[in-house]
Amino acid sequence: MMELDHIAVAGVDLAAASDHVAGALGCRLQSGGEHAIFHTHNRLMGLEDGLYLEAIAINPAAPLPDRARWFDLDRFAGPARLTNWICRCDDLDAALAALPAGFGDPVDLQRGDLRWRMAVPHDGVLPFDNCAPALIEWQGDAHPVQRLDATGCRLTALRVCHPEAGRLGQILAPFLTDARVSFMDAEAGLEAAFETPSGPRILR
């Protein structure tokens, strides 16, 4: 089974990604950290219901990685936007075995006391033009939400748009049951609706 874990906003740099989130939701992000292997860095925002939001970008001070970066960041261009959704599972290997090919292979990662495994395709691009969820398996008890301040922001809907979104929904249906997630046959992209202290907001 899968559960929604967090969503990610990418930018050409971390300031652009962070400013896009803050402008859309009216809440500030907190310091995150750097990611070895993929040489990216992030800032984080706590959400209600055990979720969080990640602003992520290539770290210009880090060396070039020896493989494609996750979330297709090597090809990212244009304005900052919501690019990915990430689902956690208890057994990443079993989840990948049950899904069609293309969701990636497990990569062991660590940032401070946070340890996790994530499925990353060799070219960095997830199925359905990056609209399929990335899969993560947290190891140990540490999780980012435990150290993030409450913002009063709650995700109420995540719309996954793609010309073949219906097929993606059918693939995920046996594993993901979340009334907030819907699949719409449209131009590829993600849209998230929130209730915030300032009222309803949309993040694209």
KEMAR-221464 format. One record per residue: x, y, z of N, C-alpha, C, O in turn; residue number from 1; residue in one letter; chain. Coordinates in Angstrom, 3 decimals. Example, Ala and Ser with C-alpha at 12.3 -4.5 7.8 and 13.67 -1.06 7.14 Angstrom:
// KEMAR-221464
(rec (13.190,-5.690,7.800),(12.300,-4.500,7.800),(13.200,-3.300,7.800),(14.236,-3.319,8.465),1,a,A)
(rec (12.850,-2.250,7.080),(13.670,-1.060,7.140),(12.900,0.030,7.870),(13.409,1.138,8.039),2,s,A)
//
This chain:
// KEMAR-221464
(rec (0.833,-1.198,0.000),(0.000,0.000,0.000),(0.869,1.250,0.000),(2.016,1.221,0.447),1,m,A)
(rec (0.315,2.342,-0.504),(1.012,3.622,-0.558),(0.192,4.670,0.189),(-1.033,4.588,0.273),2,m,A)
(rec (0.905,5.655,0.727),(0.268,6.805,1.345),(0.950,8.066,0.845),(2.165,8.083,0.649),3,e,A)
(rec (0.180,9.110,0.642),(0.769,10.380,0.254),(1.696,10.857,1.362),(1.306,10.912,2.528),4,l,A)
(rec (2.935,11.205,0.989),(3.944,11.612,1.972),(4.232,13.109,1.883),(4.177,13.814,2.890),5,d,A)
(rec (4.537,13.592,0.686),(4.764,15.021,0.507),(4.661,15.386,-0.960),(4.574,14.511,-1.822),6,h,A)
(rec (4.670,16.683,-1.242),(4.660,17.178,-2.609),(5.866,18.087,-2.792),(6.387,18.647,-1.827),7,i,A)
(rec (6.306,18.228,-4.041),(7.546,18.959,-4.311),(7.325,20.036,-5.365),(6.692,19.811,-6.396),8,a,A)
(rec (7.870,21.215,-5.068),(7.877,22.346,-6.000),(9.318,22.577,-6.433),(10.197,22.752,-5.590),9,v,A)
(rec (9.565,22.580,-7.728),(10.912,22.776,-8.249),(11.058,24.181,-8.805),(10.081,24.816,-9.201),10,a,A)
(rec (12.305,24.658,-8.828),(12.612,25.957,-9.407),(13.987,25.929,-10.030),(14.760,24.999,-9.800),11,g,A)
(rec (14.300,26.952,-10.825),(15.636,27.030,-11.405),(16.676,27.229,-10.314),(17.845,26.888,-10.494),12,v,A)
(rec (16.251,27.780,-9.182),(17.089,27.835,-7.994),(16.174,27.743,-6.786),(14.953,27.822,-6.918),13,d,A)
(rec (16.764,27.577,-5.609),(15.957,27.326,-4.423),(15.139,28.547,-4.034),(14.024,28.406,-3.530),14,l,A)
(rec (15.670,29.741,-4.257),(14.923,30.954,-3.940),(13.644,31.036,-4.771),(12.588,31.394,-4.251),15,a,A)
(rec (13.736,30.707,-6.058),(12.556,30.756,-6.922),(11.495,29.760,-6.465),(10.311,30.092,-6.418),16,a,A)
(rec (11.915,28.541,-6.129),(10.959,27.528,-5.660),(10.315,27.944,-4.344),(9.104,27.810,-4.174),17,a,A)
(rec (11.122,28.448,-3.411),(10.609,28.858,-2.100),(9.658,30.045,-2.222),(8.606,30.070,-1.582),18,s,A)
(rec (10.025,31.023,-3.039),(9.180,32.204,-3.211),(7.849,31.842,-3.856),(6.820,32.436,-3.535),19,d,A)
(rec (7.865,30.878,-4.756),(6.621,30.445,-5.406),(5.668,29.844,-4.375),(4.472,30.137,-4.388),20,h,A)
(rec (6.188,29.016,-3.495),(5.348,28.408,-2.458),(4.820,29.467,-1.501),(3.628,29.500,-1.195),21,v,A)
(rec (5.714,30.331,-1.031),(5.315,31.360,-0.071),(4.270,32.300,-0.676),(3.323,32.703,0.000),22,a,A)
(rec (4.448,32.643,-1.950),(3.488,33.522,-2.594),(2.131,32.873,-2.779),(1.097,33.532,-2.664),23,g,A)
(rec (2.134,31.573,-3.066),(0.870,30.877,-3.308),(0.111,30.580,-2.022),(-1.116,30.674,-1.991),24,a,A)
(rec (0.827,30.222,-0.964),(0.175,29.760,0.258),(0.227,30.768,1.398),(-0.492,30.625,2.387),25,l,A)
(rec (1.076,31.791,1.267),(1.140,32.794,2.313),(1.841,32.338,3.570),(1.631,32.916,4.637),26,g,A)
(rec (2.668,31.315,3.472),(3.393,30.785,4.630),(4.871,30.641,4.272),(5.218,30.388,3.118),27,c,A)
(rec (5.726,30.802,5.260),(7.156,30.702,5.027),(7.631,29.263,5.163),(7.041,28.457,5.882),28,r,A)
(rec (8.702,28.967,4.460),(9.320,27.652,4.550),(10.461,27.689,5.553),(10.971,28.752,5.905),29,l,A)
(rec (10.849,26.508,6.001),(11.960,26.360,6.934),(13.164,25.769,6.215),(13.049,25.209,5.125),30,q,A)
(rec (14.317,25.908,6.849),(15.537,25.342,6.283),(15.400,23.843,6.129),(14.828,23.167,6.983),31,s,A)
(rec (15.925,23.336,5.041),(15.971,21.898,4.818),(17.407,21.433,4.876),(17.994,21.355,5.955),32,g,A)
(rec (17.974,21.125,3.734),(19.363,20.681,3.722),(19.779,20.286,2.327),(19.089,20.569,1.347),33,g,A)
(rec (20.923,19.625,2.251),(21.493,19.204,0.981),(21.355,17.693,0.817),(21.322,16.942,1.792),34,e,A)
(rec (21.277,17.271,-0.441),(21.131,15.850,-0.753),(22.385,15.347,-1.461),(22.742,15.819,-2.541),35,h,A)
(rec (23.036,14.390,-0.833),(24.153,13.728,-1.500),(23.615,12.894,-2.662),(22.408,12.678,-2.761),36,a,A)
(rec (24.469,12.444,-3.506),(24.188,11.636,-4.701),(23.577,12.492,-5.804),(24.104,12.532,-6.916),37,i,A)
(rec (22.460,13.185,-5.511),(21.809,13.978,-6.552),(22.240,15.444,-6.519),(21.992,16.183,-7.472),38,f,A)
(rec (22.876,15.866,-5.442),(23.407,17.225,-5.310),(22.337,18.292,-5.560),(22.488,19.183,-6.396),39,h,A)
(rec (21.258,18.156,-4.800),(20.188,19.142,-4.762),(20.065,19.644,-3.330),(20.689,19.100,-2.418),40,t,A)
(rec (19.260,20.682,-3.137),(18.985,21.140,-1.772),(17.536,21.602,-1.700),(16.889,21.823,-2.724),41,h,A)
(rec (17.033,21.747,-0.470),(15.608,22.026,-0.330),(15.300,22.911,0.873),(16.145,23.142,1.738),42,n,A)
(rec (14.074,23.391,0.896),(13.450,24.022,2.048),(12.102,23.348,2.236),(11.537,22.819,1.279),43,r,A)
(rec (11.576,23.360,3.464),(10.406,22.558,3.795),(9.318,23.372,4.478),(9.589,24.383,5.128),44,l,A)
(rec (8.089,22.913,4.318),(6.948,23.513,5.000),(6.072,22.405,5.561),(5.686,21.489,4.834),45,m,A)
(rec (5.758,22.479,6.836),(4.877,21.499,7.448),(3.429,21.733,7.050),(2.971,22.875,7.003),46,g,A)
(rec (2.711,20.662,6.765),(1.297,20.707,6.463),(0.538,19.902,7.509),(1.137,19.132,8.260),47,l,A)
(rec (-0.751,20.076,7.557),(-1.571,19.273,8.459),(-1.620,17.820,7.973),(-1.226,17.505,6.850),48,e,A)
(rec (-2.115,16.954,8.852),(-2.360,15.546,8.527),(-1.088,14.764,8.218),(-1.122,13.789,7.468),49,d,A)
(rec (0.052,15.199,8.803),(1.285,14.442,8.651),(1.958,14.580,7.305),(2.818,13.767,6.963),50,g,A)
(rec (1.589,15.592,6.528),(2.204,15.831,5.230),(3.178,17.002,5.312),(3.186,17.752,6.289),51,l,A)
(rec (3.988,17.146,4.285),(4.816,18.341,4.183),(5.035,18.688,2.728),(4.737,17.904,1.827),52,y,A)
(rec (5.565,19.886,2.521),(5.841,20.396,1.185),(7.320,20.690,1.083),(7.936,21.191,2.024),53,l,A)
(rec (7.884,20.373,-0.066),(9.310,20.545,-0.296),(9.537,21.465,-1.490),(8.998,21.226,-2.571),54,e,A)
(rec (10.332,22.513,-1.298),(10.845,23.316,-2.408),(12.246,22.800,-2.704),(13.074,22.705,-1.798),55,a,A)
(rec (12.519,22.467,-3.955),(13.768,21.787,-4.279),(14.371,22.362,-5.563),(13.655,22.805,-6.462),56,i,A)
(rec (15.694,22.345,-5.625),(16.406,22.829,-6.803),(17.803,22.228,-6.819),(18.271,21.685,-5.818),57,a,A)
(rec (18.459,22.331,-7.958),(19.860,21.937,-8.060),(20.697,22.844,-7.166),(20.482,24.056,-7.124),58,i,A)
(rec (21.640,22.260,-6.459),(22.559,23.032,-5.624),(23.745,23.474,-6.495),(24.561,22.638,-6.883),59,n,A)
(rec (23.852,24.768,-6.805),(24.918,25.205,-7.710),(26.309,25.093,-7.097),(27.308,25.133,-7.816),60,p,A)
(rec (26.383,24.954,-5.771),(27.687,24.846,-5.116),(28.180,23.410,-5.030),(29.315,23.170,-4.616),61,a,A)
(rec (27.349,22.461,-5.412),(27.710,21.044,-5.330),(28.288,20.567,-6.655),(28.042,21.176,-7.696),62,a,A)
(rec (29.049,19.490,-6.623),(29.593,18.942,-7.875),(28.503,18.320,-8.733),(27.393,18.075,-8.260),63,p,A)
(rec (28.817,18.073,-9.966),(27.878,17.389,-10.845),(27.715,15.948,-10.368),(28.709,15.301,-10.039),64,l,A)
(rec (26.502,15.436,-10.323),(26.311,14.039,-9.932),(26.771,13.098,-11.038),(26.929,13.501,-12.190),65,p,A)
(rec (26.981,11.842,-10.670),(27.402,10.860,-11.669),(26.216,10.112,-12.265),(26.386,9.084,-12.921),66,d,A)
(rec (25.027,10.627,-12.034),(23.812,10.055,-12.604),(22.783,11.172,-12.750),(22.980,12.274,-12.238),67,r,A)
(rec (21.683,10.885,-13.452),(20.635,11.884,-13.621),(20.021,12.230,-12.268),(19.832,11.359,-11.418),68,a,A)
(rec (19.716,13.498,-12.081),(19.088,13.923,-10.833),(17.638,13.464,-10.781),(16.993,13.278,-11.813),69,r,A)
(rec (17.136,13.283,-9.559),(15.733,12.910,-9.373),(14.831,14.069,-9.781),(15.286,15.200,-9.950),70,w,A)
(rec (13.546,13.767,-9.935),(12.505,14.737,-10.283),(12.769,15.434,-11.617),(12.209,16.499,-11.879),71,f,A)
(rec (13.619,14.842,-12.463),(13.905,15.405,-13.780),(14.476,16.823,-13.671),(14.257,17.651,-14.556),72,d,A)
(rec (15.202,17.099,-12.597),(15.705,18.451,-12.375),(16.772,18.874,-13.380),(16.985,20.069,-13.586),73,l,A)
(rec (17.434,17.924,-13.998),(18.448,18.287,-14.994),(17.841,19.028,-16.182),(18.524,19.811,-16.842),74,d,A)
(rec (16.577,18.786,-16.451),(15.929,19.420,-17.602),(14.976,20.542,-17.182),(14.273,21.101,-18.024),75,r,A)
(rec (14.949,20.873,-15.905),(13.973,21.868,-15.446),(14.286,23.239,-16.040),(15.442,23.658,-16.104),76,f,A)
(rec (13.226,23.928,-16.476),(13.350,25.284,-17.002),(12.022,25.993,-16.781),(10.995,25.355,-16.553),77,a,A)
(rec (12.055,27.310,-16.850),(10.824,28.082,-16.722),(10.515,28.446,-15.288),(11.360,28.290,-14.407),78,g,A)
(rec (9.301,28.933,-15.046),(8.931,29.370,-13.700),(8.825,28.195,-12.723),(8.578,27.055,-13.118),79,p,A)
(rec (9.017,28.501,-11.453),(8.854,27.478,-10.414),(7.422,26.946,-10.440),(6.479,27.683,-10.731),80,a,A)
(rec (7.276,25.670,-10.135),(5.943,25.058,-10.199),(5.923,23.737,-9.437),(6.963,23.149,-9.142),81,r,A)
(rec (4.717,23.296,-9.132),(4.507,21.997,-8.500),(4.814,20.913,-9.522),(4.150,20.823,-10.555),82,l,A)
(rec (5.807,20.099,-9.239),(6.271,19.132,-10.234),(6.082,17.674,-9.835),(5.978,16.813,-10.708),83,t,A)
(rec (6.036,17.374,-8.539),(6.042,15.962,-8.138),(5.232,15.718,-6.885),(5.057,16.597,-6.042),84,n,A)
(rec (4.745,14.495,-6.792),(4.128,14.034,-5.553),(4.805,12.732,-5.173),(5.178,11.928,-6.028),85,w,A)
(rec (4.955,12.542,-3.872),(5.765,11.446,-3.359),(4.914,10.615,-2.406),(4.294,11.149,-1.487),86,i,A)
(rec (4.891,9.321,-2.630),(4.113,8.406,-1.790),(5.055,7.484,-1.029),(6.026,6.975,-1.589),87,c,A)
(rec (4.764,7.276,0.243),(5.584,6.372,1.044),(4.967,4.984,1.063),(3.754,4.816,0.941),88,r,A)
(rec (5.827,4.010,1.217),(5.393,2.621,1.327),(6.291,1.918,2.340),(7.416,2.347,2.593),89,c,A)
(rec (5.782,0.846,2.908),(6.546,0.110,3.916),(7.599,-0.788,3.300),(8.615,-1.075,3.934),90,d,A)
(rec (7.372,-1.237,2.072),(8.295,-2.151,1.398),(8.475,-1.668,-0.030),(7.678,-2.000,-0.907),91,d,A)
(rec (9.516,-0.890,-0.265),(9.736,-0.296,-1.580),(9.960,-1.357,-2.648),(9.448,-1.231,-3.760),92,l,A)
(rec (10.712,-2.392,-2.327),(10.989,-3.432,-3.315),(9.711,-4.136,-3.757),(9.526,-4.411,-4.942),93,d,A)
(rec (8.832,-4.427,-2.802),(7.574,-5.088,-3.133),(6.682,-4.174,-3.963),(6.017,-4.625,-4.896),94,a,A)
(rec (6.671,-2.897,-3.621),(5.852,-1.947,-4.379),(6.326,-1.852,-5.821),(5.509,-1.839,-6.743),95,a,A)
(rec (7.632,-1.786,-6.024),(8.173,-1.697,-7.375),(7.905,-2.972,-8.165),(7.653,-2.919,-9.369),96,l,A)
(rec (7.957,-4.106,-7.495),(7.701,-5.370,-8.177),(6.252,-5.474,-8.641),(5.960,-6.133,-9.639),97,a,A)
(rec (5.345,-4.823,-7.915),(3.928,-4.891,-8.249),(3.509,-3.888,-9.312),(2.436,-4.021,-9.902),98,a,A)
(rec (4.345,-2.884,-9.562),(4.021,-1.828,-10.518),(4.681,-2.096,-11.868),(5.640,-2.865,-11.936),99,l,A)
(rec (4.193,-1.484,-12.933),(4.868,-1.609,-14.227),(6.283,-1.058,-14.161),(6.614,-0.298,-13.250),100,p,A)
(rec (7.100,-1.428,-15.100),(8.470,-0.926,-15.147),(8.467,0.583,-15.357),(7.541,1.146,-15.940),101,a,A)
(rec (9.522,1.220,-14.870),(9.675,2.642,-15.119),(9.654,3.511,-13.894),(10.028,4.681,-13.967),102,g,A)
(rec (9.220,2.967,-12.743),(9.150,3.766,-11.529),(10.523,3.950,-10.879),(10.665,4.730,-9.937),103,f,A)
(rec (11.520,3.244,-11.376),(12.882,3.459,-10.898),(13.412,2.315,-10.065),(12.740,1.310,-9.835),104,g,A)
(rec (14.639,2.503,-9.622),(15.311,1.534,-8.762),(15.641,2.196,-7.431),(15.865,3.405,-7.386),105,d,A)
(rec (15.676,1.422,-6.341),(15.923,1.999,-5.023),(17.313,2.624,-4.911),(18.308,2.055,-5.361),106,p,A)
(rec (17.355,3.796,-4.308),(18.604,4.493,-4.001),(18.593,4.790,-2.507),(17.619,5.340,-1.992),107,v,A)
(rec (19.672,4.430,-1.805),(19.782,4.699,-0.370),(20.269,6.125,-0.148),(21.277,6.540,-0.720),108,d,A)
(rec (19.549,6.875,0.687),(19.851,8.285,0.907),(19.848,8.614,2.392),(19.237,7.914,3.199),109,l,A)
(rec (20.544,9.693,2.736),(20.615,10.120,4.121),(20.877,11.621,4.170),(21.675,12.150,3.396),110,q,A)
(rec (20.191,12.300,5.093),(20.460,13.711,5.386),(20.358,13.890,6.885),(19.265,13.870,7.450),111,r,A)
(rec (21.506,14.066,7.531),(21.504,14.093,8.984),(21.025,12.768,9.533),(21.532,11.713,9.154),112,g,A)
(rec (20.037,12.820,10.435),(19.506,11.579,10.999),(18.359,11.012,10.174),(17.783,9.988,10.540),113,d,A)
(rec (18.021,11.663,9.065),(16.974,11.146,8.187),(17.566,10.125,7.223),(18.556,10.399,6.546),114,l,A)
(rec (16.955,8.956,7.170),(17.417,7.906,6.275),(16.220,7.375,5.503),(15.160,7.117,6.074),115,r,A)
(rec (16.401,7.215,4.195),(15.309,6.722,3.380),(15.835,6.071,2.104),(16.982,6.264,1.700),116,w,A)
(rec (14.949,5.296,1.493),(15.199,4.718,0.179),(14.175,5.314,-0.771),(13.002,5.467,-0.429),117,r,A)
(rec (14.634,5.646,-1.962),(13.723,6.245,-2.932),(13.924,5.592,-4.286),(15.050,5.303,-4.690),118,m,A)
(rec (12.825,5.365,-4.977),(12.898,4.801,-6.321),(13.118,5.938,-7.303),(12.310,6.863,-7.386),119,a,A)
(rec (14.217,5.867,-8.047),(14.566,6.928,-8.996),(14.887,6.284,-10.344),(15.763,5.422,-10.414),120,v,A)
(rec (14.200,6.683,-11.411),(14.532,6.157,-12.745),(15.947,6.579,-13.152),(16.446,7.607,-12.694),121,p,A)
(rec (16.578,5.801,-13.993),(17.953,6.086,-14.402),(18.069,7.419,-15.136),(19.098,8.088,-15.051),122,h,A)
(rec (17.012,7.808,-15.860),(17.050,9.088,-16.564),(16.421,10.208,-15.749),(16.343,11.345,-16.215),123,d,A)
(rec (15.974,9.900,-14.539),(15.387,10.905,-13.670),(13.933,11.229,-13.948),(13.335,12.039,-13.240),124,g,A)
(rec (13.354,10.612,-14.966),(11.992,10.963,-15.383),(11.025,9.850,-14.979),(11.181,8.703,-15.399),125,v,A)
(rec (10.043,10.186,-14.176),(9.039,9.218,-13.753),(8.036,8.957,-14.877),(7.914,9.770,-15.794),126,l,A)
(rec (7.317,7.835,-14.816),(6.335,7.527,-15.866),(5.280,8.628,-16.019),(5.090,9.465,-15.137),127,p,A)
(rec (4.613,8.594,-17.149),(3.569,9.556,-17.472),(4.107,10.987,-17.399),(3.509,11.867,-16.780),128,f,A)
(rec (5.258,11.190,-18.052),(5.867,12.514,-18.157),(6.070,13.150,-16.786),(5.824,14.341,-16.594),129,d,A)
(rec (6.522,12.337,-15.844),(6.849,12.798,-14.491),(5.612,13.031,-13.628),(5.721,13.593,-12.538),130,n,A)
(rec (4.438,12.608,-14.097),(3.217,12.790,-13.318),(2.921,11.612,-12.393),(2.084,11.730,-11.498),131,c,A)
(rec (3.587,10.488,-12.591),(3.444,9.361,-11.661),(4.142,9.715,-10.347),(5.076,10.517,-10.347),132,a,A)
(rec (3.712,9.142,-9.252),(4.343,9.473,-7.977),(5.731,8.858,-7.842),(5.998,7.769,-8.350),133,p,A)
(rec (6.602,9.572,-7.154),(7.864,8.979,-6.715),(7.573,8.167,-5.465),(6.716,8.546,-4.666),134,a,A)
(rec (8.274,7.059,-5.286),(8.033,6.173,-4.152),(9.185,6.256,-3.164),(10.355,6.239,-3.549),135,l,A)
(rec (8.838,6.347,-1.887),(9.828,6.504,-0.832),(9.533,5.526,0.295),(8.376,5.243,0.604),136,i,A)
(rec (10.585,5.022,0.895),(10.475,4.172,2.088),(11.379,4.772,3.162),(12.604,4.718,3.057),137,e,A)
(rec (10.763,5.344,4.195),(11.542,5.905,5.295),(12.095,4.783,6.155),(11.424,3.777,6.387),138,w,A)
(rec (13.304,4.959,6.619),(13.950,3.952,7.457),(14.203,4.543,8.838),(14.785,5.619,8.974),139,q,A)
(rec (13.756,3.823,9.852),(13.842,4.352,11.203),(12.621,5.206,11.514),(11.678,5.273,10.726),140,g,A)
(rec (12.652,5.859,12.672),(11.493,6.620,13.136),(11.531,8.094,12.737),(10.510,8.775,12.829),141,d,A)
(rec (12.670,8.597,12.303),(12.789,10.018,11.990),(12.061,10.348,10.687),(12.175,9.625,9.697),142,a,A)
(rec (11.307,11.459,10.706),(10.569,11.923,9.525),(10.555,13.443,9.559),(10.470,14.025,10.640),143,h,A)
(rec (10.636,14.104,8.407),(10.697,15.568,8.400),(9.575,16.269,9.153),(9.812,17.306,9.772),144,p,A)
(rec (8.359,15.728,9.116),(7.242,16.443,9.746),(7.439,16.612,11.245),(6.854,17.510,11.850),145,v,A)
(rec (8.246,15.768,11.841),(8.461,15.838,13.287),(9.194,17.104,13.706),(9.129,17.481,14.876),146,q,A)
(rec (9.884,17.770,12.796),(10.687,18.946,13.140),(10.236,20.205,12.410),(10.956,21.203,12.389),147,r,A)
(rec (9.052,20.163,11.813),(8.539,21.323,11.093),(7.437,22.019,11.892),(6.599,21.367,12.516),148,l,A)
(rec (7.452,23.335,11.863),(6.443,24.112,12.579),(5.084,23.945,11.918),(4.987,23.734,10.709),149,d,A)
(rec (4.041,24.042,12.724),(2.680,24.012,12.187),(2.411,25.320,11.446),(2.735,26.401,11.939),150,a,A)
(rec (1.822,25.213,10.268),(1.498,26.393,9.469),(0.000,26.629,9.349),(-0.432,27.703,8.931),151,t,A)
(rec (-0.789,25.634,9.713),(-2.224,25.754,9.527),(-2.671,25.503,8.103),(-3.837,25.721,7.775),152,g,A)
(rec (-1.748,25.040,7.233),(-2.079,24.736,5.840),(-2.442,23.263,5.710),(-1.707,22.389,6.169),153,c,A)
(rec (-3.554,23.005,5.094),(-4.002,21.625,4.891),(-4.242,21.373,3.409),(-4.960,22.127,2.751),154,r,A)
(rec (-3.642,20.317,2.891),(-3.901,19.899,1.518),(-5.296,19.300,1.446),(-5.607,18.361,2.180),155,l,A)
(rec (-6.135,19.832,0.572),(-7.493,19.303,0.428),(-7.691,18.540,-0.872),(-8.596,17.712,-0.970),156,t,A)
(rec (-6.861,18.808,-1.868),(-6.996,18.095,-3.142),(-5.687,18.151,-3.904),(-4.994,19.169,-3.913),157,a,A)
(rec (-5.366,17.046,-4.538),(-4.224,16.988,-5.456),(-4.736,16.429,-6.766),(-5.185,15.285,-6.842),158,l,A)
(rec (-4.660,17.258,-7.801),(-5.152,16.857,-9.118),(-3.965,16.521,-10.011),(-3.094,17.355,-10.260),159,r,A)
(rec (-3.952,15.286,-10.482),(-2.892,14.802,-11.363),(-3.433,14.832,-12.783),(-4.340,14.075,-13.131),160,v,A)
(rec (-2.871,15.710,-13.595),(-3.366,15.895,-14.960),(-2.379,15.307,-15.965),(-1.168,15.495,-15.855),161,c,A)
(rec (-2.923,14.596,-16.937),(-2.106,13.998,-17.999),(-3.058,13.480,-19.062),(-4.175,13.083,-18.729),162,h,A)
(rec (-2.660,13.468,-20.330),(-3.548,12.912,-21.362),(-3.982,11.475,-21.099),(-5.030,11.040,-21.575),163,p,A)
(rec (-3.164,10.734,-20.331),(-3.520,9.355,-19.978),(-3.654,9.201,-18.469),(-3.294,8.166,-17.908),164,e,A)
(rec (-4.168,10.225,-17.823),(-4.293,10.193,-16.361),(-5.208,9.060,-15.901),(-4.989,8.471,-14.843),165,a,A)
(rec (-6.224,8.760,-16.693),(-7.123,7.683,-16.308),(-6.393,6.358,-16.182),(-6.664,5.574,-15.273),166,g,A)
(rec (-5.471,6.116,-17.092),(-4.692,4.865,-17.027),(-3.766,4.868,-15.823),(-3.597,3.840,-15.167),167,r,A)
(rec (-3.162,6.017,-15.526),(-2.323,6.103,-14.325),(-3.146,5.836,-13.076),(-2.698,5.131,-12.172),168,l,A)
(rec (-4.341,6.393,-13.022),(-5.208,6.143,-11.873),(-5.548,4.672,-11.709),(-5.615,4.167,-10.589),169,g,A)
(rec (-5.765,3.978,-12.833),(-6.073,2.548,-12.777),(-4.871,1.756,-12.266),(-5.033,0.802,-11.505),170,q,A)
(rec (-3.673,2.148,-12.681),(-2.461,1.460,-12.226),(-2.292,1.600,-10.716),(-1.914,0.649,-10.032),171,i,A)
(rec (-2.577,2.796,-10.207),(-2.347,3.058,-8.782),(-3.509,2.646,-7.888),(-3.336,2.527,-6.675),172,l,A)
(rec (-4.685,2.427,-8.458),(-5.884,2.157,-7.665),(-5.726,1.010,-6.662),(-6.230,1.125,-5.545),173,a,A)
(rec (-5.047,-0.093,-7.010),(-4.928,-1.174,-6.012),(-4.027,-0.821,-4.832),(-4.033,-1.521,-3.819),174,p,A)
(rec (-3.257,0.249,-4.951),(-2.240,0.537,-3.934),(-2.485,1.837,-3.173),(-2.014,1.992,-2.046),175,f,A)
(rec (-3.211,2.764,-3.774),(-3.383,4.089,-3.176),(-4.860,4.402,-3.034),(-5.599,4.422,-4.018),176,l,A)
(rec (-5.285,4.645,-1.800),(-6.657,5.043,-1.528),(-6.612,6.374,-0.782),(-6.392,6.410,0.429),177,t,A)
(rec (-6.819,7.453,-1.507),(-6.756,8.785,-0.914),(-7.754,9.664,-1.663),(-7.563,9.977,-2.838),178,d,A)
(rec (-8.813,10.056,-0.969),(-9.872,10.829,-1.613),(-9.384,12.183,-2.100),(-10.033,12.812,-2.936),179,a,A)
(rec (-8.238,12.641,-1.585),(-7.719,13.942,-2.012),(-7.098,13.881,-3.405),(-6.986,14.909,-4.074),180,r,A)
(rec (-6.693,12.698,-3.850),(-5.975,12.553,-5.115),(-6.951,12.173,-6.226),(-7.679,11.186,-6.120),181,v,A)
(rec (-6.953,12.966,-7.285),(-7.795,12.669,-8.436),(-6.962,12.735,-9.710),(-5.893,13.343,-9.740),182,s,A)
(rec (-7.471,12.101,-10.755),(-6.748,11.994,-12.017),(-7.620,12.570,-13.126),(-8.772,12.169,-13.297),183,f,A)
(rec (-7.055,13.517,-13.880),(-7.814,14.214,-14.908),(-7.086,14.121,-16.241),(-5.891,14.405,-16.323),184,m,A)
(rec (-7.809,13.723,-17.287),(-7.232,13.674,-18.629),(-7.107,15.099,-19.161),(-8.092,15.706,-19.580),185,d,A)
(rec (-5.901,15.615,-19.140),(-5.639,16.998,-19.552),(-4.148,17.137,-19.807),(-3.407,16.157,-19.724),186,a,A)
(rec (-3.708,18.338,-20.113),(-2.286,18.590,-20.305),(-1.521,18.222,-19.040),(-2.001,18.468,-17.933),187,e,A)
(rec (-0.340,17.636,-19.192),(0.413,17.121,-18.046),(0.743,18.227,-17.047),(1.189,19.313,-17.417),188,a,A)
(rec (0.513,17.924,-15.788),(0.839,18.867,-14.722),(0.118,18.495,-13.436),(-0.738,17.609,-13.423),189,g,A)
(rec (0.469,19.174,-12.364),(-0.142,18.939,-11.058),(-0.754,20.235,-10.540),(-0.287,21.332,-10.848),190,l,A)
(rec (-1.805,20.082,-9.753),(-2.446,21.224,-9.103),(-2.892,20.787,-7.713),(-3.519,19.739,-7.556),191,e,A)
(rec (-2.568,21.591,-6.710),(-2.917,21.252,-5.328),(-3.773,22.360,-4.726),(-3.475,23.544,-4.883),192,a,A)
(rec (-4.835,21.966,-4.038),(-5.713,22.909,-3.347),(-5.462,22.814,-1.844),(-5.257,21.728,-1.302),193,a,A)
(rec (-5.483,23.962,-1.189),(-5.192,24.033,0.239),(-6.215,24.896,0.964),(-6.788,25.827,0.397),194,f,A)
(rec (-6.425,24.566,2.219),(-7.033,25.501,3.156),(-5.890,26.085,3.962),(-5.090,25.332,4.518),195,e,A)
(rec (-5.788,27.396,4.044),(-4.709,28.076,4.740),(-5.290,29.085,5.721),(-6.486,29.370,5.666),196,t,A)
(rec (-4.474,29.634,6.618),(-4.974,30.686,7.512),(-5.526,31.894,6.768),(-6.291,32.678,7.329),197,p,A)
(rec (-5.134,32.044,5.492),(-5.621,33.159,4.670),(-6.765,32.758,3.762),(-7.196,33.541,2.915),198,s,A)
(rec (-7.267,31.523,3.935),(-8.351,31.044,3.101),(-7.899,30.036,2.070),(-6.741,29.619,2.082),199,g,A)
(rec (-8.790,29.632,1.174),(-8.433,28.630,0.156),(-7.374,29.176,-0.786),(-7.421,30.337,-1.191),200,p,A)
(rec (-6.416,28.319,-1.130),(-5.347,28.688,-2.059),(-5.094,27.531,-3.019),(-5.354,26.373,-2.695),201,r,A)
(rec (-4.584,27.860,-4.202),(-4.230,26.877,-5.219),(-2.736,26.997,-5.498),(-2.206,28.098,-5.642),202,i,A)
(rec (-2.072,25.863,-5.571),(-0.646,25.810,-5.904),(-0.489,25.006,-7.186),(-0.933,23.861,-7.274),203,l,A)
(rec (0.143,25.613,-8.167),(0.388,24.917,-9.441),(1.872,24.887,-9.714),(2.301,24.349,-10.734),204,r,A)
//
